[in-house]
Amino acid sequence: MPERKHPDLRSCCVPDYRLATRFRIARISVNMIVVIPARFASSRLPGKPLLRETGQFLIEHVYERAMQVKSATAVVVATDDSRIYDAVTQFGGRAMMTRDDHPSGTDRVAEVAMQFPNADVILNLQGDEPLFDPEAIDALAAMMRDTRTDVGTLATPIRNLADYHSRNCVKVVCDDTGRAMYFSRSPIPCVRDGEPDFHAEPPLFLQHVGIYAYRRETLLRLAQTPPHSIEMAEKLEQLRLLGSGGVIRVGIIAEAHRGVDTSEDYAAFVEFTRDTARRRAA
């Protein structure tokens, strides 16, 4: 059986791995806009984008990281809340007000994409991911040079049974070229006999990392496409594209930093930021 060779981007996070030549950042030529959807309302952490215990808004941390993405020609915060809009413009960022009736962040990003007709790729970056790796985004942009790819996204190896069986851990199975075959909250691929080998190389058990690079026309079409039945069953929006025959290419990174979903997550991020500042000052 031939060796699986899906895109390996792990050098973005761990120096011991080498980035595949065909994804080298120097070869990037796509015009990519980074859009950061941000809402004030949150069931688990209301007002999350404007939390400021570090001395900077949470959305400001995300924006600053996004500005480090070499392949981005523009970074825009998309929001339906004037408080977030004012905060972003206050720290010198670029923001756009969007409608307040969008059913998802993807629809909000699509509204912004309408304002950038010359963009090739629209990257949807969540506003609660202050520790994402900018180099991973650059590698995603490089993947999008393949015009057969509708959407590029990331995954990281699953390392334990708890995540493998957790419905909160979205799994993805890829073919030999890195094309996503399916996403699920269930443990996939299912190991019929024995236990999954989390140390196999290349990794077989992958957790999806929710960062998406959309070809602009794909994003606009997706926003007009009704939900697919498998999307509704799994409650996974990316299945709308797969269910309609779209191509999602998956790059592998060594690890993914946890986003800020709860007050405990934010407290951990604040402590991490302060520790980093103390080490730099020492």
C-alpha positions in Angstrom: 0.0 0.0 0.0 1.5 3.4 -0.9 2.5 5.8 1.9 -0.1 8.4 2.8 1.2 11.9 1.9 -1.3 14.5 3.0 0.1 18.0 3.5 2.3 18.1 6.6 2.6 21.6 8.1 4.1 20.7 11.4 7.2 22.8 11.0 4.9 25.7 11.7 4.9 24.7 15.4 7.8 22.3 15.9 11.3 23.1 14.4 12.1 19.4 14.1 9.8 19.0 11.2 10.5 20.3 7.7 7.8 22.0 5.7 7.1 20.4 2.3 8.7 22.3 -0.5 5.4 22.8 -2.3 4.0 24.7 0.7 7.0 27.1 1.3 5.8 30.5 2.3 8.1 32.3 -0.3 6.0 30.9 -3.1 2.7 32.3 -1.9 1.0 34.5 -4.5 -2.7 34.4 -3.5 -4.4 37.6 -2.4 -5.7 36.6 1.0 -7.9 38.6 3.4 -8.1 37.6 7.0 -11.5 38.2 8.5 -12.1 37.9 12.3 -15.8 37.5 13.2 -16.5 38.8 16.7 -19.7 38.9 18.6 -20.4 40.4 22.0 -22.9 37.8 23.0 -21.6 34.5 24.2 -23.5 31.9 26.1 -20.4 30.9 28.1 -18.4 34.1 28.2 -20.4 37.3 27.4 -18.4 40.3 26.2 -15.4 38.0 25.4 -13.8 40.1 22.7 -13.5 43.1 25.1 -12.0 41.3 28.0 -8.9 43.3 29.0 -7.1 41.9 32.0 -3.8 41.8 30.1 -4.0 45.5 29.3 -5.2 44.7 25.8 -8.6 43.6 24.5 -8.8 39.9 23.7 -9.7 40.8 20.1 -6.6 43.0 20.0 -4.4 40.1 20.8 -6.0 38.1 17.9 -5.7 41.1 15.6 -2.0 41.6 16.4 -1.3 38.0 15.6 -3.2 38.2 12.4 -1.0 41.1 11.3 2.0 38.8 11.5 0.6 36.6 8.8 2.9 37.4 5.8 0.4 36.3 3.2 -2.4 38.5 4.4 -3.1 41.6 2.3 -5.7 42.9 4.8 -7.0 42.1 8.3 -10.6 43.0 9.2 -12.7 42.4 12.3 -16.3 41.7 11.3 -18.8 42.6 14.1 -22.4 43.5 14.6 -21.7 45.3 17.9 -20.6 49.0 18.0 -18.7 48.4 21.2 -16.4 45.9 19.5 -16.2 48.2 16.4 -15.1 51.1 18.6 -12.5 49.1 20.5 -10.9 47.8 17.3 -10.7 51.3 15.8 -9.4 52.6 19.1 -6.3 50.4 19.0 -5.8 51.2 15.3 -7.3 48.1 13.7 -9.7 47.8 10.8 -13.3 46.8 11.5 -16.6 46.5 9.6 -20.1 46.5 10.9 -22.2 43.6 9.6 -25.8 42.6 9.9 -27.0 41.2 13.2 -29.1 38.4 11.8 -26.4 36.1 10.5 -27.0 32.5 11.5 -23.2 31.8 11.7 -19.8 33.4 11.7 -19.3 32.1 8.1 -22.2 34.1 6.9 -20.8 37.2 8.6 -17.4 36.6 6.9 -19.2 36.2 3.6 -20.8 39.6 4.0 -17.3 41.1 4.4 -16.0 39.1 1.4 -18.5 40.9 -0.8 -16.5 44.1 -0.1 -13.2 42.6 -1.4 -13.9 41.5 -5.1 -10.2 41.2 -5.8 -9.5 38.7 -3.0 -8.6 35.2 -4.0 -8.9 33.7 -0.5 -10.9 34.7 2.6 -9.5 33.3 5.8 -12.0 32.9 8.7 -10.1 33.4 11.9 -12.0 33.1 15.2 -11.8 36.1 17.5 -11.1 33.9 20.5 -7.9 32.3 19.2 -5.2 34.7 20.6 -2.4 32.1 20.5 -2.7 30.8 16.9 0.5 30.3 14.9 0.8 32.9 12.1 3.0 30.6 10.1 0.3 27.9 10.0 -1.9 30.5 8.3 0.8 31.3 5.8 1.0 27.6 5.1 -2.7 27.4 4.6 -2.5 30.2 2.1 0.1 28.3 0.2 -2.1 25.2 0.1 -4.8 27.4 -1.5 -2.6 27.9 -4.6 -4.0 24.6 -5.8 -7.1 25.8 -7.6 -8.8 22.4 -7.1 -9.1 23.2 -3.4 -12.3 24.9 -2.3 -11.3 25.2 1.3 -8.2 24.7 3.3 -8.1 23.9 7.0 -5.9 22.4 9.7 -5.8 19.3 12.0 -3.6 18.1 14.7 -2.9 14.5 15.9 -5.2 13.1 18.6 -3.1 11.8 21.5 -5.5 10.2 23.9 -8.6 8.1 24.2 -10.6 10.8 26.0 -10.3 13.2 23.0 -10.9 10.4 20.5 -14.2 9.5 22.2 -15.2 13.1 23.1 -18.1 14.7 21.0 -16.5 18.1 21.7 -13.4 16.9 19.8 -14.2 17.1 16.0 -12.4 14.4 14.1 -11.4 14.4 10.4 -10.4 11.5 8.2 -8.3 12.4 5.1 -7.3 10.5 1.9 -3.7 10.1 0.8 -3.6 13.6 -0.7 -4.8 15.4 2.4 -8.4 15.8 1.1 -11.0 15.6 3.9 -13.2 12.5 3.5 -15.4 13.2 6.5 -15.7 15.2 9.7 -17.5 13.8 12.8 -18.0 14.1 16.5 -17.9 10.3 16.7 -14.5 8.5 16.9 -13.3 8.1 13.4 -11.7 6.2 11.9 -13.3 3.5 14.1 -10.9 0.8 15.2 -12.8 -2.4 15.0 -10.2 -4.6 16.7 -7.9 -3.4 19.4 -7.1 0.2 20.4 -6.1 3.2 18.2 -2.4 3.8 17.8 -1.9 7.5 18.6 1.8 7.3 17.8 1.5 6.1 14.2 3.3 8.1 11.5 1.8 9.7 9.5 -1.0 10.3 12.1 -4.2 8.5 11.4 -6.4 10.0 14.2 -6.8 13.8 13.7 -8.6 16.5 15.5 -9.9 19.3 13.4 -8.7 22.8 14.1 -11.4 25.3 13.2 -9.5 27.7 10.9 -10.7 28.0 7.3 -9.3 29.4 4.2 -12.1 29.8 1.6 -11.8 30.5 -2.0 -13.9 33.6 -2.3 -16.4 32.3 -4.8 -16.8 29.1 -2.7 -17.5 31.2 0.5 -20.1 33.3 -1.3 -21.8 30.2 -2.8 -21.7 28.4 0.6 -23.4 31.3 2.3 -26.3 30.8 -0.1 -26.5 27.0 0.2 -29.1 25.6 2.6 -27.8 23.3 5.4 -27.1 19.7 4.4 -28.7 16.8 6.2 -25.4 15.4 7.5 -24.5 18.9 8.6 -27.7 19.1 10.6 -27.1 15.6 12.1 -23.5 16.3 13.2 -23.9 20.0 13.8 -20.8 20.7 11.8 -21.0 23.5 9.2 -18.0 22.2 7.1 -20.2 19.2 6.1 -22.3 21.5 4.0 -19.4 21.8 1.6 -18.5 18.1 1.7 -22.1 17.1 1.2 -22.4 19.2 -1.9 -19.2 17.8 -3.5 -16.7 20.4 -2.4 -13.0 19.8 -1.7 -11.5 20.6 1.7 -7.7 20.1 2.0 -6.3 19.5 5.4 -2.8 20.5 6.6 -1.3 18.8 9.7 0.2 20.9 12.6 1.9 19.4 15.6 -0.4 21.0 18.1 -3.1 23.6 18.4 -3.4 26.1 21.2 -6.7 26.1 23.0 -9.0 29.0 22.3 -10.8 31.1 24.9 -14.3 29.7 25.5 -14.8 30.0 29.2 -13.6 32.2 32.1 -11.2 29.5 33.1 -9.7 29.6 29.6 -9.3 33.3 29.7 -7.7 33.2 33.2 -5.2 30.7 31.8 -4.5 33.0 28.8 -3.9 35.9 31.1 -1.5 33.9 33.2 0.4 32.8 30.1 0.6 36.4 28.9 2.0 37.6 32.2 4.5 34.7 32.4 5.7 35.5 28.9 6.1 39.2 29.8 8.1 38.3 32.9 10.4 36.0 31.0 11.1 38.6 28.4 11.9 41.2 31.1 14.3 38.8 33.0 
